[in-house]
Amino acid sequence: MIQQKIKQRFWGLALVLGLSLSGSFSLYAQQKTNPTVNTQTTDAVFLDAKGNKVSLSSLQGKVVFVNFWATWCPPCIKEMPSIQTLKEKMKNKDVVFLLVDIDGNHEKAKAFMDKRKLDLPVYTPAATVSSTYLGSSIPTTIIFDKNGNMIQRIVGGVDFASEEVEQFMNQVLKL
């Protein structure tokens, strides 16, 4: 019964965020529900520019924002400045940002960020990414709470600079 309620609330939030792909989180703001925990998670490992491994499990204790993207993806390109804005808003909070280039080309991804004057940490997958996180579409963004629970999975481009997203992230920080 409790698991079913959690699933219903999770899917309700997923629907709200899915409908907000136009860049507006106003539906979420009207609903005024807290983020819902989905404990059906699995670990994933990513590589930084130096080849160091970073696993999701090693980031417990922080909220983790993972964005799967590619340099050739128009919706990915469009949402990057808003991710930069969100990162700046979360600067002094326990939030880690991982921008994972699905093509696995760290140099090309870093050049992309540099050209656009974006200060976003670029990673590449260390292995195949679970379909729990990355299905068949990009951009896909996953947000985890401090305990490593997947709170939200968003498929498609979003305006992450909105006030509603900032409020959502602050709620996740309180979990």
Secondary structure, DSSP 8 states (H G I E B T S, - for coil): -HHHHHHHHHHHHHHHHHHGGGT--HHHHHH------B------EEE-TT--EEESGGGTTSEEEEEEE-TT-HHHHHHHHHHHHHHHHTTTSSEEEEEEETT--HHHHHHHHHHTT----EEEESS---TTT--S-SSEEEEE-TTS-EEEEEES---TTSHHHHHHHHHHHH-
